[in-house]
Amino acid sequence: MNWRERAFDPLEVAQLARVLKISEFLAALLWQRNLRDQASAEPFLNPTLASLSCPFDLEGLDKAVACLRRALDTKQRILLYCDYDADGVTSSALLLSILRQLGAWPAFFVPRRLQEGYGLSKIALIRAFEEEGQPDLLIALDCGTNSSEAVNFVRDLGVEVLIVDHHQAKEGLPECILLNPHLNPAETSHQLLCTVGLVFKLVHGLVKTLKQEGDARVAQLRLRETLDLVALGTVADLVPLKGENRVFVHFGLQELALGRREGLRVLGHVCGMRPKAPYSTADISFKLAPRINASGRLDDARLPIELLLDGSEARCLQMAKVLDTINRDRQEIELEIVRCAQIQVEAQAQDSAGIVAFHEDWHPGVVGIVAGKLCRHFHKPAIVLGAEGPLAKGSGRSVAGVNLVEVLQSCQDLLTTWGGHPMAVGLSLPQSHVQAFREAFDQAIRQALQGKQPEPELVIDFWLEPKDLTADLLKDIDRLQPFGQGNPEPILGIRKVSLNGSASVFGENHDHIRFKMPTDRSGGLSVVGWKQAASMPPAHQLIDMAIKLSWNTWHQSRSPSFPAVLQAEMLAWRRSQCVD
């Protein structure tokens, strides 16, 4: 693994530190995030809801608001067509809750992933109308931009269609009201939003309009209380936590900690969160979101939407336990597929630029997670496919520098369906095309990389020595939160570490390690290395170490003394490059 130091300009960093009255350490981290003056750095350090732009700055929002107003004023029958991942689930719960408070009672429908596939489809719409009745207005959330055929089918029945979606268009746009910031290349300020962020903009615009008209229905509405849903969907969908996304997540984490939404409060309890405990983006990524997503992957995604809308503690607890059980099932299925996929990949050509793994027994609902693990393990773009009838269907994940949407576009003659984002895609193809696709995918990756296979890289944000590890340093790091896509947690390089003793191994599989890093105070710093038992750092030798620093909590309280107040996670070590 290559170690690389993230650069910064010392003179500009010193100037930024003086202007903002912060440490040069924090100023360097801001500079590296391209926040290099007071105008950009201050809003980042101090997010405010007042900084959110007027919702009507979003192109097309006026038409979408007018559509909702017509539906409310004329008491139209409304049906929400909801995607089954966390972004779709939270988008649906947010819009449903607001429309209910305004006097409407929309029905909602979620397609079955395995039987009806992703997106707005005629087969799923037929079932939706059979079960829920034909609506006057169909609202599609987190899907629909590339569904002209399905939209035409609905419009031919006399149903109006509103689509709120953040996926990029691949073909001609559907003839309907479409709220999607990617349709206008100049609409750069909102293109980082996922669908739940767009839905928040939509309801903000609707509420703003009704308030200006003195409508009594919005007098008691508190949009801030919906930011728990916005934060959950935004973090789970892996969009960059920059601009308004950062504001949404900053305040949404506060709402999650307050526990006002019964379903999320109870789900947090099932995940092991203590009442009123602060939430982090990691709690969303590794606790809440997997349980929300698991239902749509393996079962019926109506369940998490109902959980988010229900106010009964007993019913929420029952639903949360079901989601937890489904997630455990998902984890077991995933682990077995990862094991089999790694064996399959290792048996293929070792010089391949990209990975395509397929087995007819693999569950299509979890192959995206498996693709991510293969991508990280082999450091190559990875496609993992399961079987659905005669089709091979699955997902892909990419590495930096490879746009999977462009790669699949070059292979589209072999594909039945495809789409997604540069770093994550979904696709299907006839099983008979898998080998040809494997070859075409590998060739397309080679062209994208121009013959240069990327090597795993560890990027150090800032180099320190053990004596520099203080509580003040971590307070500076805290000011960069929330961490996530586009704003990663800083990786610190610690020079000239010499461990006084060997690390100890722990865990069910004895694959984790723990040890004390000497500091200039007694006790040393507690360090854990997850899955690092195969690369044990040596004792009594000078090494450099890459770590992430965090607070050491006990019963949700910080330890009262230093250095016990701090702990660290070791990411890697090497022989010291700075031996005196």
N, C-alpha and C positions, 0 to 999 in steps of 0.2 A: 504494500500500500504506500502510495506517495503522500508525504506530508507537505503541505503548502501553507505558507503564511499569507493571510489576507492583508493586503497593503493598506496604508493610509498615509496622508500627508501630515507630518508632525507640526508644521507651522500652521496649517489650516485648522488642525485639531486643537492646538493651543488657543487660537483665536476663538473658535467655537466654544471652548470651555470657559473662556473669559466672558463672552457675551451672555451665555446661558447660566453662568455661575454654577458650573458642574465640574466634576473631575475630568481630567484628560482621558482617563480610562473610558468613562461613559461617552465622552465626546468622540473618541476613536470609534466606538461601536456605532454611534449615530452616523458618523462620516462614512463608514463602510456600508451602511444602509442607504446611502445617497441622500442623507438628511444633513446638508452641509451649510445651512444658514439658519438664522433664527426663525424665518418665516415658515420653513418646513419642519424644523426640529421641535419647536414649541407645541404645535398641535399634536405631534406624535407623542410627546412626553405627557401631554395633558389633554386627552381626548374630551370633547364636550358634545352633547347632543345638539347644541346650537350650531355646530359646524356642519351638520347635515344639510345638504343642498335642498332647495325647493323641489318637491317631488315632480312638479310639472316641468322641470328642466330635462327630465327623461323623455325623449322623443316617443310619441305614441301614447303617453300616459293619459292625456286629456281624452282621447277616444275611449280608452279602457274605462276611465272613471265615468264617462257619459253612459257607457254600456251598462255598468253596474247600477247607476242611478235609474236608468229606464227599467231595469229588472226589479229594483226595489219599489219604485213608484207605481208600477203597474202590476206588482205582485206576480211576476213571472215565476214559472217553475224553473229552478236552477239545479243543474247537476254538475258537480265537480268531478273531473276525470283526473285521478291522482297517480303520479309515478310512485313506485314502491320503495325507493331509497329514502334516506333520512332527509334529503333536501325536499323531495316530493311530499313526504309525510308531514314535515314541519310547515311547508307552504300551505298544504291543505288544512291543517289544524288552525293555522293563523287566519286564513281567509274565512273558513267556516265559523270560527269563533266571533269574528267581527260582523259577518253578515247575520249571524244569529242575534247579536246584540242590537242590530238595526232592524230586527223584526222579521227577517227572512228565515227560512228553515231549509236550506239546500240539502239535497241528497248528495252522497258521494260514492264513488266507485273506484276500485283499484283493480287493474288487470292481474290475472294470474300469470306469474312470471314464466312458469314452465309450459302452460297450455297456450297462452296468448302472447307471450313475448313482451318485448319492451315497446313502449310508446303508444301513440294513438293509432289503433288498428280497427278495421271494419269488424273483424270477428269479436273483438272485445266490446265494441260499441253496441253490437246486436244484443249481446248478453246484458250490457248495462241498461239498455232501454227495456229489455224484457223484465229485468228485476226491479228497476227503479221508475219505470215509466218514461215516456218520451218527454224531454224538457222543452222549454222555450229557449233557454240559454244553456249552452254547454261551455264550461270553463276548463280548459286543459292546462295542467300545471306541471312544469318541468319536462314537457314533451310537446310534440306537435309541430315544431318548426319545419320538419321534413316529412309531414304527413298530409300532403295535398289530396291524395286519393281518399283518405278517411274523412277529411274536412268536406270534400265535395259530397261524399255520401250523406253526411249529416245535414249539410245545407240543402240538399235535394229533398230532405224530409221537412224543410221549413224551420230548421233549428238554427238560431244565431250562434256563432262560435267566437269565443275569446280565448286566445292562447297567451300564457305567460311562461316564457321559457328563456334559457340562457345558452342553449346549444347553437352551434354555428350551422348555417344553412348549407346544404350540399347541392340543392337543386332549386327549381322554381318554388317561390313562396306560396303557401296556401292563401286562398281568397277569404280572408276573415280579419278580425281585429287582432293584431299580433303585437305584443309587447315584448321586444327582444332587443337589447342594446347593441347586438352584433350586426344588426341589419344596416346600420349606418357607420361606416369606418370612422367618421368624425366624432362619434359618440364615445370618446375614450374614457370619460369620467365615470361611466357606469358599467364598463365592460368586465370589471372584476367581480360584479355581483353575481351570486348564484340565484336560483329562482326564489328562495325564501326572502332574499334581500329585495328582489323586484316586487314580490307580493307586499312586503312592508311599504315600499314606495307607493304601490297602488292603493293600499288602505289609508296611508297617510294622505294621499291626494284626495281620496273620497271623504275622509273625515274633515280635512281642511276645508273642502268645498261646503260641506253641510254645516260646519261651524260658522262660516262666513254668512250663511243664510239663516242662522239662528235656529237650526233644526234641533229640537229638544232631544232627539234620539242619541246625539253624540255628547251630551252634556257630561255624562259620567264615564265616557270612554277614556282609558289611560293607555295610550299606545306604548308607552315605555314598558308596561308590564308584559307586552308580547315579545320583548327582545330576548327572553330566554329561548323562545322558539327560533328566532333569527340566528342567535349565536350557535345553537345546536346544529341547525342545517348548514350554516356557513362553515363551521369547523369540519363537520363530517364530509362536506363536499370538496374539501381540499382546495378551495379558492384562496388566492393570496390575501393575507390579513393586512392589507394596506388601505389607505383612504377610508371610505365609509365602512368597509368591512371591519376595520380595526375598531371603529367607534361602536358598531353593532355588537361585536364580541366583548369589548371592554365592559359595556353596560349590561349585556346579556348575561355575563358570568355573575354579576352582582344580583341580577334577578333570580338566577338559578339558586344562589346561596340563600336568598330570602325564602324560597320554597313556597311561593304563592300558588303555583300550579300543582294541584294535588297529584296528577299523574307523574310528573317529573320528580316531585318530592319523594314519592313512594318508590319510583324506579331507582332514584339515587340511593335510597335506603337499602334496596335489594342489592345494589352494586357495592355496598359497604361504605357509602358516604354518611357522615354523622350530621345530625340536624344543624343547620345554620353554618356548616363548615364552608370555607371558601372553595370555589370551583376553579379549576384551571382548564386550559384547552386539552391537556392530557386526560382529564377526567371525562371530557366529552369523547375524545378519540378512542379511548380504551375501555370505557365503562358504559356510557349512555348510548353512543352511536352504534356500537356493535349489536346491542340488544334491539334497538330500533330497526336496524337493517336486517337482522337475522330472520325476522318474521317474513319480510318480503322475499328473502333468498330461498327459504325453505317452505313457507306456509302462506298465510293470507295477510297482506299488509294492512288490512282494515284494522287489525288489532291495535297497533301502536297509535293510529289516528284516534281511535276510540279512547285509548288510555289518555292521550293528551287533552281530550275534550271533557272527560268525565270528572265530576267533583266529589264522588263518593270514595272515601278511603278504602272501604272494604272491596269495592269492585276494582279499584285501581291496584290494590295489593294482589288480587287474584290475577289480573292481567299482567302485572309486572313479573310475577312468578312464572307465568306461562312463557313470557318473552325470555326470561332468564334460562328456562329449560330448553327452549328452542336454540338459544345461543350456545348452550353447552353441546347440543347435538351438532350444531354447525361447526364448532371447534373440533370435535372428534372426526367429522367427515373431512374437514380441511387438513388436519394433521396427516391422515392416511393418504390423501391425494398428494400433498406435498412430498411425502416419502416416495410414493410411486413415481411422481413426476421427476424428481431428482434422479432417480435410477434411469428413467427413460432418457432424460437429457444427457446424462453422463455416457450413455451407450451410443449417442449420436456423434456426429463429427465434432471434434473438440475445437476446430478452427472456425465454426459457424459464427457469423456476426450477430445473428438473432436466434431466439428460441421459439419453436412451435411444438407444444406438447399436447397430445390428444389421447383420450381413451373413452370408449363408449359408455363405461360405467361411471365416469366422473360426473358429479352433480353440477349442472350449469350455474346453480345459484351461488357457488362458492369459488368458482374458478378465477374470478377477479382477484380475490385475496391471495390465491395460490400464485397467480401471475406476478403479483407484487413481491412475494417472497422469493420466487425464482429470479426475478429481475435483480433484487438486492444481492442474492447469494452468488449469482454468476456475473453480475454487473453487465448484463446484456438486455436489450429489449426482449420481452417475453409475451407470447400468446399462449393461453391455456384453454383448451376446448373440451367440452363434454358433448354428449349426444342428446339430440331431441328429435326423435323420429329419424328421417333420413338425413337430417342436418347435423353438422358439427357446429356447436354454438358456444361462445365463450367471451373472454375479455383479454385485454392486453395492457401491459404497463411498460413505460419507457425509461430511458436514462437521459441525462442532460445532453442536449444537442441532437436528439432524434425526435422529430415530430411524427407521431404515429398516424395522425390523420392523413398527412401527406404520403406516408409509406403505404397505407391501405388504399389510398387513391390510385397508386400505381399498380395495385394488385386487384382492382375492383372487378375485373372481368372474371375472376374466380369466386367472387363473393356474392352471397344472396342479399345480405344487409350489412351495413357497417356505419360507424359514426362515433362521435365522442369528442375528446379533447386531445391536445398534443401529447399529454403524458398518460392518458387512459382512454381506451376505446372498447367498444363492444362490437361483435361481429358474428355472422353465421355464414356457412357455406355448405355445399353438399359434401358428405363424408368422402365421396370419391375424389374430391378435389384437394384433400388435406395435404398429400405429398407434394402436389404441384404448388400449392400455396406455400408450403414450407420452403421450397426452393425459391419461389418468387419473393417471399418475405426476406429471406436471407440476402438475396441480391439487392433488394431495395434498401436494406439496412446498410449494406456495403457502400452503395452509392451515396446514401445520406452521410455516412462517416468519411467518405472519400479515402477509404483504405486505412483509416486510423482508428483502431479499436480502443475505446476509452479505457483507462485503467482506474481502479478504485482509488479514490483520493480523499484524504482527510485534510480539511481546511481549518487552520488555527486562526481564530479571530484576534487573540492577544496573548503574548508570551509573558509569563510571570515566574516568580520564584516562590517556594513554599511560604516564605515570610510575608508575601503580599496577600495571602488568603485571609481576609478579614470580613466581619459582618458588614462593614461599610461597602466593601466590594460587591457583596450580594445584594445590598439595597440598591446599588446602581443598576445591577442586572435586572432587578425587579421592575425598574422603571421602563424597561423595554417590553414588558408583557402587555398583552397576551402573545404567546409564541405560536407559530404555525407556519403554513405555507407563505413564503415571501418575507417572513420575519422569524428565522430560526433561532433557537436557543443558542447563545454564544458557546463556542468551544474554546476552552482555555488551555494553553500549553504551559506546563510547569517544568521548568528547567532544573537540572541538577538535583534530582530526587534520589535519596539513598534510603531504602527501607531497612529498618533495624532487624526485621525478621521476615520469615516467609509468610505469604498469604495463606489463609485457610479456605478450604473448599466447603460449600454448603449447597443445599437444594436437593430435591428428590432424586435428581439424576447426577448430583455432584458436579454440576457444570457452572456454578457461580463461585466467585471468590470474594473475600473481604480482607482488608488489612488496614493498618494505620499509616498515614503519610506523616512523617515528622514535620512539624512547624516550629516557629520560634517560641511557642508556648507549650506547656505540659499537656500531655494527653494525645496530641497529634490529631489529624483529621481523619475521620472515618470514611473509608472509600469502599465501594462495592463495584465489582466488575461482572455484569450480567453476561452469561454464556462465554466467559473469558478463561475458564479453567484450562483450556488447551494452550493458552498463551500466558503462563504465570510470570509476573514480573520478578526478576531475581532480587535477592536481598544483598545488602552491602556492596552494591555497585551503583555508579551514577547512571541514572536513566532520565529520559524526558517522558512526560506523561501527558496525554490529552484527556481532559476531564470536563464534565458539566457540574457546576456547583449549585447546591440547593440548601434550603433550610432543613434542619433536623427537627422534626416535630414528634411530639409525644402526646397522645390524646388531643390532637389538633392544636396543641400549644407549643411554642418554640422553647427549646431548652434554655434555662436561665443563664447558663454560663458559656463562655468561649474557651476552647474551640468547639465544645459539644454542640453549639448552636448550628454549626455547619456540617454538611456531609457532601460527598462527591460521588459521581459515577465515572469510573474509568472507561474510556472508549478504546484506547490503545496505548502502547508504550514502545519505546525504542532505546537503543544505547544512546547515551547523552551525546549531543552534538556540540556541547560547550564545556568540555573537560578542561579545567584549569591546568 
